[in-house]
Amino acid sequence: MKENKEKKKSGKEEKMDSDVKELVKMRLSTIPKGLSVSIGSWGNFKVEDLIRHVEMEDEIGKSIVEIDMEFLRDLKNGKLYEQIAFDNQT
Amino acid sequence: MSKSLLITRPNYEITTRYLYVWNKEVIKEAKNRGIGVMDLRREKANKKEFTGRMIKVNPALVLLNGHGGNECVRGHNDEIIVRAGDNEEILKGKIIYALSCQSALLLGPKSMEAGSIAFIGYSRNFVFFTDDSKISRPENDKVAKLFLDPSNRLSISLVKGNAIFEAVRKSKKHFSENIRKLLNSDVSPQDYSSSLVPYLAWDMKYQVCHGNQNACF
C-alpha cells in the first residue's frame, strides 16, 4: 500500500517535471529569433538549441529550467518587485 | 599602493569577445581619470603575466573578465589565472570585480580569507543574450547591452572612486531599469523582448559582494 502511494507520488512528481519542461520550452519559444545566449563556460546557444537541451534534460537544460522557474517563483512571491522597487528607491 | 588597476580581457570566442569589447569603456574611463591601466588582453591574459604584473604594479583594483568556475577565474584560451587553494593570496589587499561565472561562490570567500578588501562577482552563471546579426560588432549589440552595461556601471563606479556598496547599488539599479524597460510593451520587441527578463533578474540576483563594502578604490 505504502509502495503504491510512493509510486503514485513519484508519478505525480514526474508529471510535474514534464509540465515544467513544457512550460519552459514554450516560454523559450517566445524569445525573438536571431538571438543567442551565453551561459558561462558552456558556450553560446541559439534558442532552438536551448529548447533541445531542455528536452534532453542535460546540465544546460536544467540550468535554463532553473533560471526560468526561479524567475516565476520570485515573480509570484513578490521578491522580484521588492528588488526592483528597492533598487529604484535607493 | 599606486592608483592603478589591472584588467584581464581574454578574447578567443564569442563570450570573451563580448567582454573584451564592452570593457573598452571601463578602460577609457579609467585612463580619462589618469588611472594607470594594466590591460592584460588576449594572449597576455595568462597566469604568468597576471602574476608578474600583480606583484610589480600592485594595483588596488583588479577587474577579471573571462570564464570561471566556483573556485577559479580563467584567462585566454581557458588558462586558469587564479584559483582558490592555489594562488588566491595574490588578491590580498585588492578590490576585485570578477565578471566570471560562479567566481563569488568559493574564490570570493577564499580571497577574503587571504586578505582581499572586497570581492564582487557572481555566485551562479552569468548569462547574457546577444544579437546574432551584431556578433562582428559587439559594441552595437543592444541586446547584449542590457546585460553588460549594468556590469560596466559597477566597474566604472569603482573607477570613479565610489564606495563598493554604491557601485553594486548602481549596477543592480541598472539591471532593474532594464527589467522595467523590457516589461514595457511599447518598445521594439526584437531588441527588448520581455522574454529576456528572467535572465536579467538572474544576473542581478546572483551578483554578490564579499568584504568591506565601504571601501573605495
Interface residues (C-beta under 8 A of the other chain):
Chain A: R27 L28 T30 I31 P32 G34 L35 S36 V37 S38 I39 G40 S41 W42 G43 N44 K46 S63 I67 D68 E70 F71 L72 D74 L80 Q83 I84 D87 N88 T90
Chain B: E13 I14 T15 Y18 H67 G68 G69 R74 D78 C101 Q102 N125 F126 V127 F128 F129 T130 D131 D132 S133 V143 R169 K172 K173 F175 S176 E177 I179 R180 P189 Q190 S193 S195 L196 V197 P198 Y199 A201 W202 M204 K205
